[in-house]
Amino acid sequence: MLSDRMKKLKPYVPGEQPRDQRYLKLNTNENAYPPSSRVETLLRDFDIEQLRRYPDPASKRLRRKIAERYHVRMENVFVSNGSDEVLSFAFYAFFDNTKGTLLIPEFTYSFYPVYCDFYGIECRKVPLSSDFLVDIDALLTAKGSSGIIFPNPNAPTGVSLPRDRIAYLLDNYPSDRAVVIDEAYIDFGGQSAIPLIQDYRNLLIVNTFSKSMSLAGIRLGFAIGDEGLIDALFRVKDSFNSYPVDTLAQLIGETAISDEAYYRSVREKIIAARRYFAAGLEGLGWKVLPSDANFLFAGKEGIPGEEIYQKLRQRGILVRHFNIEGIRAFVRITIGTMEEMDRVLAEVNKIF
């Protein structure tokens, strides 16, 4: 009954969402703070009569708001049901085996290989540099590629590249091959490459409302790029589902992106807690990678990452461990409030 391609699928495994007890949940990079109070007001006053009608399939009002926020035109913006859906459409639209293999970092967002399997795209994993940076020179020297995709800051490491390195990559990479930069965590300290889209027609930036805008529960993502790339994403969307972004999600997105002052204050709190937590771990002898995300990638010499994960879990603290050769010694820890990070430091000090 099942197709051959179905039998070969290896699905993405999300971070655990436990129901057996209450945990300090620092394993899926959710924002520690609630959405803007304007969103609460919107939900309280929402006219349920609107749900009788289909949503705007082009999400024009939301796209205009995003365009205003990032100083681009509406035609440069695409929105979807979470950034994972944008990524899926991008894989279908821009990468295929006729041009070569897709280049991804060796350690990166684990959904990328899943999309490659789903769409039958060959990918090549390019090692990170010795300091866990996405290696631009290695990407450029890899021959026969159909395109490049990586997060900036990278996940799960949290290490980011400055904008000039992205520009250097684009200056030296074929202009008829797409370069997709996944900026899900960019608001926590990285340099966005969005200003570069005016000069590079093959650059697509993907972002999400889940992380810095505290809206993981509504599934809303977006992409910014040249109008030709955006048109291609619309063609894929309209061949799959004309209405992926519901009416309420569009309204919430419009409301959230209009409250920049609130979200700036949230980002500042998270960045301060990240710096405090990193210094605390380093003071206890841990290795901590420099992060521009809302998480840290850290480990303690002589202690397997799996053991760190299990012992913290036993004490009601969830972090993420990747059982992958080369990064097994690390765990990824989402940054919560200052009080939550104090609790983790106290437990780490007692356990290890």
C-alpha positions in Angstrom: 0.0 0.0 0.0 2.8 2.4 0.9 4.9 4.0 -1.9 8.6 3.3 -2.1 9.4 6.9 -1.3 7.2 6.8 1.8 9.0 3.7 3.0 12.3 5.6 2.8 11.2 8.7 4.7 13.1 9.5 7.9 11.0 12.2 9.6 12.3 15.1 11.7 12.3 14.4 15.5 11.2 17.6 17.4 12.2 18.4 20.9 10.2 16.5 23.5 7.0 18.0 24.8 6.6 16.0 28.0 3.3 15.6 29.8 4.4 13.4 32.7 5.4 16.2 35.0 6.2 19.9 35.2 9.7 20.8 33.8 11.8 23.9 33.4 11.5 23.5 29.6 14.8 24.7 28.0 14.9 22.3 25.1 13.0 23.8 22.1 14.2 27.5 22.1 10.8 28.9 23.0 10.8 32.5 24.1 10.8 32.9 27.9 8.4 35.9 27.7 4.8 36.2 26.6 3.7 37.9 23.3 2.9 41.6 23.2 -0.1 42.6 25.3 -1.5 44.0 22.0 -1.9 40.3 20.9 -4.0 39.6 24.1 -6.2 42.6 23.4 -6.7 41.4 19.8 -7.7 37.9 20.9 -10.1 39.3 23.5 -11.8 41.6 21.0 -11.7 39.2 18.0 -14.8 39.0 15.9 -15.5 35.3 15.5 -17.7 36.0 12.5 -14.5 36.4 10.5 -13.9 32.7 10.8 -16.7 32.0 8.4 -14.7 33.3 5.5 -11.5 32.0 4.0 -8.4 34.0 4.8 -6.6 36.3 2.3 -4.5 33.7 0.3 -1.8 36.3 -0.4 -1.7 37.7 3.2 -1.2 41.2 1.8 -1.8 43.2 5.0 0.7 41.1 6.9 3.2 41.2 4.1 2.9 45.0 4.0 3.6 45.2 7.8 6.7 42.9 7.4 7.9 45.0 4.5 7.6 48.2 6.5 9.4 46.6 9.4 12.4 45.5 7.2 12.4 48.4 4.7 11.6 46.3 1.6 8.6 46.2 -0.8 5.6 43.9 -0.2 6.6 42.1 -3.4 9.8 41.0 -1.6 7.9 39.2 1.2 6.3 35.8 1.5 4.5 34.4 4.5 3.6 30.8 5.5 2.5 28.4 8.1 5.7 28.5 10.1 9.2 29.0 8.7 9.5 25.2 8.2 6.9 25.5 5.5 8.8 28.3 3.9 11.9 26.1 4.0 10.0 23.2 2.5 8.7 25.4 -0.4 12.3 26.7 -0.9 13.7 23.2 -1.2 11.1 22.4 -3.8 11.5 25.6 -5.7 15.3 26.1 -5.8 17.2 22.9 -5.4 17.4 19.8 -7.6 19.9 17.3 -8.7 20.3 18.5 -12.3 22.5 21.4 -11.0 24.5 19.3 -8.4 24.2 18.7 -4.7 22.8 21.0 -2.1 25.4 22.2 0.4 24.6 22.3 4.1 26.8 22.6 7.2 27.9 19.3 8.8 26.2 20.3 12.1 23.0 22.3 11.4 19.2 22.3 11.6 18.3 18.7 11.3 15.2 19.3 9.2 17.4 20.1 6.2 18.4 16.4 5.5 14.7 15.5 6.0 13.6 17.8 3.3 16.3 16.4 1.0 15.0 12.9 1.5 11.4 14.1 1.0 12.1 15.8 -2.3 14.9 13.4 -3.5 17.6 16.1 -3.3 21.2 15.1 -2.9 23.0 17.0 -0.2 26.6 17.3 0.9 27.5 18.2 4.5 30.4 20.6 4.6 32.5 20.6 7.9 32.4 23.6 10.2 35.6 25.4 10.9 37.7 24.5 14.0 35.8 27.2 16.0 32.4 25.9 14.9 31.7 28.7 12.3 29.9 27.9 9.1 33.0 27.7 6.8 32.4 30.0 3.9 35.6 29.1 2.1 34.8 25.4 2.3 31.3 26.1 0.8 32.9 28.0 -2.0 35.5 25.3 -2.8 32.9 22.6 -2.9 32.3 21.9 -6.6 29.1 21.1 -8.4 26.4 22.5 -6.0 22.8 23.3 -6.7 22.6 25.8 -3.9 23.5 26.5 -0.3 21.4 26.7 2.9 22.4 27.3 6.5 21.0 29.1 9.6 22.7 32.2 10.8 23.1 32.0 13.7 23.7 28.4 13.1 21.7 25.8 15.0 22.4 24.0 17.3 25.7 25.8 17.9 24.4 29.4 18.1 27.6 30.8 16.4 26.9 33.5 13.8 28.6 35.0 10.8 28.8 38.8 10.2 27.0 40.2 7.2 30.2 40.9 5.3 31.0 37.1 5.2 27.5 36.5 3.7 28.3 39.2 1.1 31.7 37.5 0.4 29.9 34.2 -0.2 27.5 35.8 -2.6 30.2 37.7 -4.4 32.0 34.4 -5.1 29.1 32.0 -5.6 27.3 31.5 -9.0 24.4 34.0 -9.2 22.1 31.4 -10.8 22.2 29.2 -7.6 20.0 30.1 -4.6 21.6 30.9 -1.3 19.0 30.5 1.6 19.9 32.0 5.0 17.7 30.8 7.8 17.6 33.7 10.3 15.2 32.2 12.9 17.5 33.4 15.7 18.9 36.6 14.2 17.2 39.0 16.5 19.2 37.8 19.5 22.4 39.4 18.5 23.3 38.5 14.9 23.6 40.7 11.8 20.7 40.2 9.4 21.5 39.8 5.7 18.2 41.3 4.6 20.0 44.5 3.4 21.9 42.4 0.8 18.8 41.3 -1.1 18.9 44.6 -3.1 22.2 43.5 -4.6 21.9 39.7 -4.8 18.9 38.3 -6.7 19.7 34.7 -5.6 19.5 35.5 -1.8 16.5 34.4 0.2 16.2 35.2 3.9 13.9 33.0 6.0 12.6 34.1 9.4 9.9 33.2 12.0 7.5 34.7 14.5 8.2 31.8 16.8 11.4 32.9 18.5 11.9 36.6 19.1 8.1 37.4 18.9 7.0 34.6 21.3 4.5 33.1 18.8 5.6 29.5 18.4 2.0 28.4 19.0 0.5 30.0 15.9 3.0 28.8 13.3 3.9 31.8 11.3 7.0 32.3 9.2 8.1 34.5 6.4 10.8 35.0 3.7 12.3 38.1 2.2 14.1 38.1 -1.2 14.1 39.2 -4.8 10.6 39.3 -6.4 11.5 36.4 -8.7 12.3 34.2 -5.7 9.1 35.3 -3.9 7.0 34.5 -7.0 8.5 31.0 -7.1 7.5 30.4 -3.5 3.9 31.5 -4.3 3.8 29.1 -7.3 4.8 26.2 -5.0 2.3 27.3 -2.3 -0.6 27.6 -4.7 0.2 24.1 -6.0 0.1 22.8 -2.5 -2.4 24.8 -0.5 -3.8 28.2 -1.4 -4.7 29.1 2.3 -1.9 27.9 4.6 -1.9 31.0 6.8 -5.2 31.4 8.7 -7.1 34.6 9.4 -6.3 34.7 13.1 -2.6 34.0 12.5 -2.4 36.9 10.0 -4.0 39.3 12.4 -1.8 38.3 15.3 1.3 38.6 13.0 0.2 42.2 12.0 -0.3 43.1 15.7 3.0 41.6 17.0 5.2 43.1 14.4 3.8 46.5 15.1 5.1 46.4 18.8 8.8 46.7 18.2 9.5 48.5 21.5 8.1 45.6 23.5 10.0 42.9 21.6 13.2 44.9 21.8 12.9 44.9 25.6 12.4 41.1 25.5 15.4 40.5 23.4 17.5 42.7 25.6 16.5 40.6 28.7 17.3 37.3 26.9 20.7 38.6 25.7 21.5 39.7 29.2 20.5 36.3 30.7 22.5 34.5 28.0 25.7 36.5 28.8 25.1 35.9 32.6 24.5 32.2 32.1 27.5 31.8 29.8 29.8 33.5 32.3 28.4 31.3 35.0 29.0 28.1 33.1 32.5 29.1 32.2 33.2 29.9 35.8 32.3 26.3 36.6 34.8 25.0 34.0 32.4 24.4 31.1 33.1 25.0 27.4 30.6 27.4 26.0 30.4 28.3 22.3 29.8 32.1 21.6 26.2 32.5 20.8 24.0 35.1 19.1 20.9 33.0 19.6 18.4 32.4 22.5 20.3 29.3 23.5 23.8 28.2 24.4 25.7 25.1 23.2 27.8 23.9 26.1 29.6 20.9 27.6 31.8 19.8 30.4 35.1 18.0 29.6 35.0 14.4 30.7 31.2 14.3 31.0 29.2 12.9 28.1 26.4 15.2 26.8 23.9 12.4 27.3 24.8 12.2 31.0 24.4 16.0 31.3 21.0 15.8 29.6 19.8 12.8 31.7 20.9 14.2 35.1 19.3 17.6 34.4 16.1 15.9 33.3 16.0 13.9 36.6 16.0 17.2 38.3 13.2 18.7 36.3 15.2 20.6 33.7 14.9 19.8 30.0 17.7 20.6 27.6 18.4 19.1 24.2 21.1 16.6 23.4 22.1 15.5 19.8 23.5 12.1 19.6 25.7 12.9 16.6 29.4 12.2 16.3 31.4 15.5 16.7 28.9 17.3 19.0 27.9 14.5 21.4 29.8 16.3 24.2 27.4 19.3 24.1 23.9 20.1 25.2 21.8 22.9 23.8 20.2 25.0 26.6 17.5 27.5 25.8 17.9 30.9 27.6 15.0 31.5 30.0 14.5 34.3 32.5 17.4 35.3 34.8 15.8 33.4 37.6 15.5 30.3 35.5 19.1 30.4 34.5 20.1 30.9 38.2 18.3 27.6 38.9 20.1 25.8 36.2 23.5 27.1 37.4 22.7 26.0 40.9 21.7 22.5 39.7 24.8 22.2 37.4 27.0 23.2 40.3 25.5 20.5 42.6 25.4 17.7 40.0 28.7 18.2 38.2 
